[in-house]
Amino acid sequence: NDFPFPCSGIIATVFGATGFLGRYLVQQLAKMGSQVLVPFRGSEDNPRHLKLMGDLGQIVPMKYDPRDENSIKAVMAKANVVINLIGREYETRNFSFEEVNHFMAEQLAVIAKEHGGIMRFIQVSCLGSSLSSPSRFLRAKAAGEEAVLKELPEVVNL
């Protein structure tokens, strides 16, 4: 065992870990003895609060670019579990509903499938997501679910 903390054998890359749900998930994974890789974009301050939830080296923030496939592969390289919490209920200048909620989820699933060592992929969606929803956000979430399921039929979809 190379780790200084009790290890569950899980090395999880948690996309969207700096969001609302992410902090609770990272804390639970750390309590179980998992190593948690936290991809983040933007400032080094974004994931800082998460590092306190585990022992030294247990929570590993990793800067990445969601539009760069090699960057995504790098944050998934050592993982055996991938959890996608990425979601946004509003659009920004840089990211549309479809890009964040559909295409990013699909890209993560494709890369995880290529990886070969991912034992479990968990896609966290949204209550009420449906392709027939009047909401563009909920339609994009549903399209993301379908795209992930197409790539990884064994996916756990929450």
N, C-alpha and C positions, 0 to 999 in steps of 0.2 A: 504494500500500500504506500503510494508516493505522497498521499495527502496528510497534512497535519491534523485533520479532523476526521471523525468517524464517517465513513463513506458508504452511501447507499448503492453505489454503482451507477447512479444516474448522473449524467452530465447533460444538463438541459440548456439549450439556447432558447431564451424567452424573448421573442420579438414583441415590442410594446410594453416591456417591463416597467418603464418609467411612468406609465399611465395609472389610472385609478385602481384597476384590478391587479395590475402587475405587482405592486408593492406587497399585497397580501399573498400572492402566489410565490413570489421570491422568498418571502419569510417562511412559508410552509415547506418549500423545497429545501431551504437551508436547515430547518429544524430536522428534516428527515436525513440530513447528512449528504445531500446532493451538492454537486458543484454547479453553479448557475452562471452561464455566460449571458451577459446583458448587452446586446447590441444597442447603441444609441447614436443619434445624430445630433449635431449642434454642440452645445457647450459641455465641457467635462463636469460641470455642476449638475447636469440633468440626472445622472445615475448615482450621484454621491451618497444620497440618503440610503440607498440599497446596500452599499458596502458594509454598513453597520449591522446588517441583519445576519451576518455569518462570520465565521472565523477568518483569519487572515488567509487570503487566497481562495476562499470559497465562493465569493461573489466577484466575478471578473467582468468589469465594464469593458466593452470593446467598441471603439468608434467604427461606424460603417456608413455607407452611402446606399440607401434603398434602391437607387437607380443603377448601381454598379454590381453586376452579377458576381464578379470576383470578390468583391467586398462581402457579399452575402455568403459566398462559399467559405470565406475565411472565418466568419463568425460561427459557421456550422461545422467546421472541419473536425473538431474534437468531440462534438455532441453525439449522443445516442438517442436523445429525445428533443423534439422541436415543438415549441408551443407558440402559436400565433395569436397575440392579443391585439394586433394592430387594427385600429378602427378610428374613424373620425366622423362625427355627426355634422360637421360643417366643412365647407370647401375653403381652401386658401388660394392665394395667388399661385403657389407652387404645386399644389396637389388637389386633384378633383376627387369627388366621391368614388368614381370608378377606379381611378388609379390606386387609391389607398385601400378601399374595401374589396375590390375585385382583383385587379391585376397584380397587386403585391402578394395577396394570398396565393394566387395561382403560381406566381414565380417562386415563392417559398416552397410550395409543394413540388414543383418540377425539380428544383435544386435538391430537395430532401430525397426525392426518388433517385436522382442520379448519384447521390452520396453513397447509398448502399448500406451504410451502417446505422441508419436511423431506425430504432426499434419501434418508436411511437411518434406520430404526428398528431397534435391536438390543435384543432381550429376552433377558436372561440368566436361565435357569431353574435347575433343580436335577436332579442325577442321580437317577433313579428316580421322577421325578414321573409320576403316573398317576391318572386319574379313579377307578380301581378299587383304589388303594392303601389298605391299612388305616390309613395315617397321614393325619390331617386336614391336616397341613402339606403333604405331597406331593400330596394331592388338590387343595388350594388352589393350589399352584404349577401343576399341570396345568390347572386351570380358568382361571388367569391366562394361560397359553400359548394356550389355545383362544380366549379372548376377544380377545387381541391379534391372533391370526391371522385372526379373523373381521373385525376392523376394518381390518387392514393385511395382506392376503394375501401381500405381497412382503416381509414382515418377516424379519429374520435372527434365528433362534431358537437360542440357544446353551444 
